[in-house]
Amino acid sequence: MRLPYAPSTPPPDAPPSVGEIYARIAARRRPRPLIPLDLTLLHSPPVADGYNAFVGALRTATVVPQSLLELAVSRVAILTGAVYEWNIHAALALKAGLSAAALEVAWGTGKGEVGGSSSSSGSDSAPSLSDKEIAVLRYTDEATVDVKVQDATFDALKRLFNDREILELATVVAGYNAVSRILVPLDVGENNDKPMKTVAELVAAAGV
């Protein structure tokens, strides 16, 4: 990492508010210890606290199926070159029930190539994906790379998801783009020079 990691426990001279922040983050991670991203953000405890609340809501209080959210996060990781993010969230996508074939599309398809044009169903060019998976990947591609999302792409979301689900998907894509832009510039976890795990490796590790 390009910065030293913050201590894994509150510094002895820290005010009680900092100890409370550490406790909230530890509670969300339990039974795991704090991860390198936590120890990066804890250089600024208020920022770490806000991040913990924001991402905690995305991960535990959303109604979009977890497999679709993890598909979006995994695609963000591919598009932004975030090795740390891909290795964690692609594995979580499989655990949530996403097929290995769908994850392969997220891994190996170029931006804008998922399912053909946004105005078609796309089932002919991405037979391993559902219509919802195609819509999620198209939206993720455009929101990540172009920022501006085409009307046809957004209309496809509106046909398949309700307003709350679209907002949650948009926020997850935006949120994990922000995460990538912390992970990669700071080289959190020392992953920038490492290859991303292949889908086959992730499947073997998951036993699915």
N, C-alpha and C positions, 0 to 999 in steps of 0.2 A: 504494500500500500504506500501511496505517496505521502501519507501522514502517519504518525504513530497512532496506534489504536488507543482510545480512551481506556481507563481502567475498567475492569469487569465488575467492580463494586464501587460504591460512592467514595470519593476521596475523604479522608478523615476530617478535613476542614470544610467540607461541603455543607451548605445549609440544609435543614430538614426537607425543604421542597425538592432538592435534587435527589435525596434518598427516596422520596415518594415517586419520583419519575422512574428511577431505576426499578422500584418495586412494581410499577404498572407494566413496564416493558417485560420484566421477568415473568410476571403473571401471564402475559399473552404468550410467551415462548414456552412456558412450563409444559412438559418436563424437560425440554431441551435447555441448554444454557443460552446466554446471549450470543448472537451470531455476529460475524465481522461487520455487517452493515449496522447493527445496533451500536457496536463499539466505535464505529466511524461517526455516526450521528450524535453520539453522546459527548462529543467535543462541545456541542451546544445543547445542553439538556432540554431547553424549551422546544427546540426544533425536533429533537428525538421524541419528545412527548407528543407533539402534534402529529408527527409522522406515524407514531404507534397508534394513535386514535384513528387517524384517517385510514391507514391500511388495515387496521383491525376491523373497521366497519366494512371495508370492501371484502374482506375474507370471511367474515362471520355473520353479516347482517344483510346480505344481498339475496335476491330471489332468483336471479339467473342461475341455471345449472352450473355447478362448479366446473364441470368438464368444458363448458364453453368459455367460461372466464379464464381457465388455465390455458385453453387453446389460444385465446387472445394474448395473454401474457407471454406465452412461449413464442408466438409470432413476433411480438415486440422485441423479444430478446434476439431473435434471428436478424431482424431488420437493423437493430442497433449494435450488433456484435457483442452483446452482453453475455459472456460465457457463464458467469456466476448465476445470472437470472435464468438462462436456459437450463442449466443442469438441475436447478432446483425445481423450476415450474413445469418443465416437460415431464419430469418424474411425477409431480403432483397431478398433471393432466391424465397420465395413465392410471394413477391411483383413483382418480375421480370417474374413470370409466371411458375416457376418450380412447378410440381405437388407435393401434399402432399405425394403421394405414393413414388415418387422418393426421397424426403427428408427423408422419413422413412428408405429407403435403406441406405442412407448416415449415418443416425443416428444409425441403429441397426445391420449393417452387419460387420463382422470381416474383418480385413485386408486380401486382397487376395481372398475374397469369393464372390466378385461381379461378377455375370455373368459367373461363371465357369472359364475355362482356357482361356488364352489370345488369343489362336489360333482359338477359336470358336466365333460365333456371340454372344453367351451368352443370347439370348432371352428366352431360355427355363428356365433358372435359375433366371432371373431377368425380369419377364414379364412386370413389371411396368415401365421399363426404355427403352429409345431409345438407338440405337447403339452408338450415340454420348455421351450420359450420361454414359453408361457403360465404354466407352473408357476413358472418363475424370476421372471417379472414379478409374479405374485401374491405370492410370498414376499417379494420386494423391497419391494413396496408396504406390506405389513403390518409387516415388520420395521423399515422406515424411519419410517413415519408413526405406527403404533400401538405398535411395539416387540413387543407380544405377538402371536404368530402363531396363527391359528385351527387347530384340529386338522385340519379338512378340507384346508386349504392345505398343512400339513405332510405329511399322508397322501399327497397328490398327489406331493410330492417323493419320498417313500419308494417309491412305485410306479415312479418313473422313474430314480432315482439310488441309488447305493450309499452306505454310511455315510461313506466318505471324501469323496465328491463333495458330499454334503450339508454336511459340516463345512467344506469349502473354500468352498462357495457362501455359507454363513452368515458365514464370516470375511471374505470379500470384501465382502459387503454391509455388515457392521459396520465394516470397515476404511475403506471409502470414504465411509461416513457420517461417520467421524471426520475424514477429509480435507476433506470439504465444510465441516465446522464449524471448520476452520482457514482454508480458502480464503475463505469468505464473510465471516465477522466481521472478518478482517484485510484483506480486499480484495486478496488476493495476485494479482499480475498486472494489477491495475487493470481488472477486468472487470465489477464489479458493476453499472455503469451502461450496459453494452453489451448488445445483444441476443445471444441464443444463435444460432449458425449454424443455418440450416434444414437439413433432411435433403437437400433439393435442392442446396443449396450444398456440403454435404459430399460428396455423390455426384459433383458436377461436379469438385470438387477432387481426388477420389480417382480419377476416370476409370473408375468402375465402372457 
